[in-house]
Amino acid sequence: MNGRRLTPYLFMAPAAFILGVALLYPIAYMIYASFLDWNPSQRIGQAEFVGLRNYTWLLGDASFRESLGVTLKFAFFVVSLEMLIGVGLALLLDRSIRGMTALRTIFILPMMIAPIVVGLIWRYMYHPTVGIFNKTLNAIGVESVPWLSDSFWALTSIIIADVWQWTPFIFILSLAALQSLPRSALEAARIDGATGWQQIWHIKLPLMMPVLIVTCLLRLIDAFKVLEVVLVMTNGGPGLSTEILSLRISRTASEFRELGVAAAMSNYLLLMLMLLTVLMFVYSRVSEARAARIRQAAEES
């Protein structure tokens, strides 16, 4: 009997070992490095232990605070727009339409393109003289827009590119959630005389919420880690207006050669993502309980 109980753990042991080596060890290494005054010319054992100095210095560093602000602003706008557009498209296209399979394939094409290529595509389209956007504006008598050379427009341009690439991700998962909803709840709502908007607001969205929360969390994590598109399009400029935290970490490690400070930045980013994950999962539990009550009410009716 004891052997049978141990069997699942024996099968899990190799995966747990690989996970510990591939995930937990690098995280522990990064946490340890954040307490050191370490540069690439030294071995980690030769670096001076400075305790929390890297963390406290970052809290007073204006450039770090600005990069953090840009990251929060970028993540908020891209995830909000992608959720709004993606869920809206899923609700709009959740019906039998000829050619729906081909339409879905077209929708997911942007997310299949490498981020470097996406950055190059949009950088050329934003070109001040030969880019398609300014050429179109000039053709209708509107002045050119400094897409990548103005602080406001540079961040807006990156947000637009990210929304274009990752809205299909939200759309596909939202459509799958819609098509898996219990038809009994929808039929009960129709029989009770609920309008289309009432069905969406009171039935569909609450039942979809557990999936939407996980989807939103995945996009939030990706938004905090985005690097390639920003690097190709603006390289963090003009000034620091588009320097998100991941780009700041990369520069601190490679250009400024301050590995301990870069590790401390990474830990701040990790802490924020962990906090977001906990909050989203707590809200997910509440949403799942609400969805269960809606299903039970539909079954009883």
Secondary structure as UniProt FT lines:
FT   HELIX           2..19
FT   HELIX           20..24
FT   HELIX           25..33
FT   TURN            34..35
FT   STRAND          36..37
FT   TURN            40..41
FT   HELIX           44..46
FT   STRAND          48..49
FT   TURN            51..52
FT   HELIX           53..59
FT   HELIX           62..92
FT   TURN            98..99
FT   HELIX           100..108
FT   HELIX           110..112
FT   HELIX           115..125
FT   TURN            128..130
FT   HELIX           132..139
FT   TURN            140..141
FT   TURN            147..149
FT   HELIX           151..179
FT   HELIX           183..191
FT   TURN            192..193
FT   HELIX           196..199
FT   HELIX           200..204
FT   HELIX           205..225
FT   HELIX           228..233
FT   TURN            234..236
FT   TURN            239..242
FT   HELIX           245..254
FT   HELIX           259..300
//
